[in-house]
């Protein structure tokens, strides 16, 4: 955000940030109240077992607490998942384009993933992204000796893979890690979570984030769901107090806030439709349908030029996709915001797009989050 604010000539707080896929509705009041009430706890060390938080998460998913491990954001838990993969398997397959932090976590333990391309964008539509990844792997490879790392819904396309297609991967590979950071944006009758299968498959790990849906990325809170033996091993690897007391209190309040969850689903249904239709109506832009709270948009101009002009002229921050392998400078990603903010972006895009040339440009990468 700092570099973007400098380019826009303003404070970071004065930017309207469409680059991070965070709900605009929160944090919910229940979280604010829980954090305030928990402030007196900062004079003592947190419970290393996080019993209350684990019980709340387990109850939310219909599990018992020993299947849950809270972490300092999903990023911390991804690190331990990568270590687990390095011990259990010979290598890892992942999907490209994909979240760049996967390379960071895997590289820390000497794993260079073998990327499987999603193919051309016609295959990225949320209704047809039911691809069989096994078709792209040479038959002579012994899949049980390898891991598979997948995010579902997929970042950055917003596509959703069916639960049964994920099951085929779980059955084939020695270990499967499913990053479900955006799954809670789907209504319960539409989601494709595989959490219910962790008891059946000893080498299945599901990662979840509590920061995007509940608008609290600064809290740094996520959780892993896996078999108890796996999570006990991870607990021995990490520092004793990975989650602070305020984050633990926030997590309990958030995951129990049914009213806020319903409010978020109502907002997203409307906001998703408004922003998609508005983007699709602009000449030179082709948004991909998305089940999540963001859109990947193909554009006929340099996405980085567009990003810079939005910052300079309107103090709006979109994410270019240079850090996503294979996407380059012809795509950008935007989060769904409030109706007024979505319209502000659409108006700015309509003004800037005709002023930019339809040709390739080369730019330095800019720093990004998820």
N, C-alpha and C positions, 0 to 999 in steps of 0.2 A: 504493500500500500504506500510506503514512503516514496518510492520512485515515481509512482503514479501521481501522488499529490504534488511532488516537485514539478512534474511536467504540466500539471493542471494549474500550478501556481496557487495552491490552497492547502489547508490543513487536511490530513487524512479523514477527519470526521466530517469534512464538507463534501467529500466524494459520495456519489451514489454508486455503490459497489454491486455490479452485476456479475463480477468474476467468480465470487465464492457462492457455492450452491447451498445457501443458508436460508431457512424460512424467515420471512419478514415479520412473522406474527409474535415471536417470543423475544426473550425468554418468558414463559408463562408466569403469571402472578404466583402460582404455587411454588415455583422454583425460587423466585425472589424472596418470598417469605421464609422458605426453608433455609436459604443461605444466611439471611439475617438472624434467624433463630439459632443457627449453628455457630455463629461467630464466637460465642463464648467457649466453644470446644477447641479453639486454636491453641489454647494454653496446654493442651495435652496431645500426645501422639495419637494418630488414628488407630483404629482396630485393624491389625494386619490381616485379619480374615474377612473384613467388610461384611459381617454377617447380615446386617439389616439390608444393605444394598443388594447382596446376592439373593436374599430371600425375595425382595421386591422384583428383581429381574426374573428370577425363576418362576414366581407366581404368574408374571405377565405372559410367560411362554409355556406354562404348564409343565415345568420341570421341577427337579429338586435342586437345592443350592449347590451341591457338589459339581454340577455340570456348568457352573458359571464362574468366570474369572474377570472381575473388573480391571480396567487398565487406564493408564494415563493417555487416553485417546486410543482410537483404533490403531494408530501408527505404532504405539509401543507393542501392542499385541501382534501386529504384523511382523515385527522384529522377531518375536519368539516363535511365531509360526514358521518364519524362514529358517530359524535355527533347527526347529523340529524337522523340517524338510531336509536340511543338510545332513541330519543324523539318520533319518529313516529311508531316504531314497538317493539315487545317483544323480538326479537332476530334476529340472522343473520345466513344464510347459505352461505358457501363458498366452493371453490373447492380445493382439495388437490391432488398432491403437488401444492403449491402456494407461492406467494411472502410473505416473513416473516413479512414485515412491516404492513401487514393487521392486524396481531395479536396485534402489538403495538398500532395502531390507535384504534381498537375496544376495546382493554383492557383498554385504557385510560378512557373509558366511561362505564366500567363494562360489556362489551359484550364479551362473550366467544363463538366464532362462532361454529356452527355445520358443520363439514367438510363432503363433499361428494367426495368420491374418483373417480378419472378418471378411475379406474380399471386397468387392465393389459395394458402393453405398446402397444399391437396390436390396442387398441382403440385410441392411441394418434396420429396416422398417420394423417397428415393434410387433407387427402381426406376422412377420415372416422370419424373424431372427430365431429360428428353431434349428439352426445349423448343426450338423453332426461333426464335431471337431475331430472325431476319430478317423474320419475319411482323409484328413490331411496329414496323418502320421504314418510313416512307412511301416509296413506290416512286420518287418523284421525286428522292430523295437519292442522290447519286453516292457509293456506299460506298467506292470506291477512294480517295476524297479524305479519308477518315476513319479513325481508329484504333478498336480495340476492346480494352478492358481487362477481363480476366476472372480470377477465382480459381477453381481447380478442384483438389481438392474445395472446395465453396463455403463461405465463412465469412460468416454464422454458421449456416447451415442444416445443414451436414454432408452436403449432397447432392453427387452425383458426376455430371458431364456426360460423355457418351461421347466417345471420341477422334474418332470420325467427325463428331459434331456440332461439335466444335471445329474440325475441318478445314474445315467449311463456312464458318465465320467467317474462317479464314485465307485461303480462296480469295476471299472477298467483299470484305474490307477492305484498305485500303492498308498497315496495320500492325496486328499483333495481339500483345499482351503477355499471357501466361498466367502468373499467380502460382500456382505449385504448392507453396506453403509446407507443405501438409499431405499431399502426395502420397506421401511416403515411409512414412506410416503404413499404406498399403495393401500387401498381399502383391503380389509382382511379377506374378502371374497375374491380378490384379484391377485394377491401376493403369491409368490412362488418360493417362499422360504423353505429351506431344507432342515431347519432346526429340529423338527420332529424326528429326524433320522439319526441324530448323534448317538443314540443308544444302540442302534443297529450296526453302525459302522465305526469301528475303533479308530480309524484314521481319517475321519471327517472332522473338520474344524470350521466353524462359522464365526465370522467377525461382524460385530455391529458397532455403530456409532450412536451416541446420544446427543451429539452436539449440533447436527444439521437440522434435524426435525424440530428440536427444541431451542434452536437459535442461541447456543452457548458455546461456540468454539473455543473461547478463552478459558472455559472451565477444564477442558481436556479430559474427556470421559468417554470410554467405550467399553466393550466387554467381549470376551470370547466364550463360545459355547462348544464344548467338546467333552470327551469322556474324562472322568475324574483323574485317572492316572496321568493323562497328558497334562492337565492343568496343574496338578501337583508338581510335576517336573518343571513347568514354567515358573511356578512360584519360587522354586529353589534357585532359579537362574537370576531372578531380578532383585532389585532393592526391596527392602521390607515394606516401605510405605509408598507404593507407586501412585496411589490415589489419595489426595488430601481430604481433610474432613469436610470442607465446604463442597467439594465436588461430590463426595459420597452422599451428602444431604441433598444436593441438587438432583442427583440421579434418582433417589428414592421418590422425591416429589414429582419429578417429571414423568417417570414411567407409570405412575399411578394416576396421572391427570387425564382421565378419560374425556372430560369436556374439551380440553385443549386438543386432544387427538382428533376429535370429531370436527372441531373448528378448522383445524389444519386441512383435513380432507376436503371440507366444503370450499375453503379458499383455493386450494390447488386445482380443483375441478374447473372453477371459473377462470382463475388466472392462467392456467395452462392453455385453455382454449383461446383466451383473449390474445396472449402473446404469440401463440403459434399462428393464428389467423392474421395478425398484424404483420408478422415477419414474412409470411408467405405472400402477402399482398405487395411487398416492396420489390421493385425491379432489381434483379441481380442477386437476390437472396433466396436460398432454398433450405428452410429448416427441416430437420428430420423429426418425425413424430416421436414423442417421449412419454414414458410412464412416470418419470421422475420430475423433480422441480427445476429442470434445466433443459436447454435445447442446444444441440450442435447444429450450427448453421454454415452451409457452404455459401461462399460469396464469390463474385466475379471481380472483386478488387482485392488489394492486399489487406488482409485482416489486421496486420500490424499498423498499417497506415490508418485504417479505420479506427482502431483502438486509440491511436495517438490523437486523432482529430476529435474524437468524442471526449477525450480528456481535456484537451486544450480549449475547445469551444463550449462544452456543456458540462464538464466535470462529471462525466459518466465513465465508468470503468467496466469494460468487457474483457473477457479473457481470450487472448489469441491461443492457438493450439500448436505452437511450434514445439512445445515440450512433449506433445503426444506424437510418438513415432508414426510416420506415414501420413500425417495430416498436413503438416507444413503451414504455409501462409495463406491458404485458401479456405480456412475454417476458423470460426470463433465460437465460443460457448457463452451463453447467457443464462443467468438464473431467473426464475419466475419471481416477481415481486408483487407489490400491491397494484391494484388497477391503475392508480394515478402514476405510479413509478413506471409501470410497463408502458403506459402511453407516452410518458416523457421520453423514454428510450426510442420508441417508434417514431416520434416526431423528429428527434435528433437524427436518427438514421435516414429518414426521408430527406432531410436537408443536406446531409453530408455525402451520401452515396453518389449523387450525380456529379460531384466535384472531384471524385477520385478516378484516376485512370484505370482502365481494365488491362493491367499488365503485372508481371511478377516483380517483386521487390525482395531484397535480402536484408534482414535485420538481425540484430543481436537478440538473443533470447531474453525474456523478462522473467523475473522470479514469480513462481506460482505456488498456490496451495492446491488442495484437491478440488 
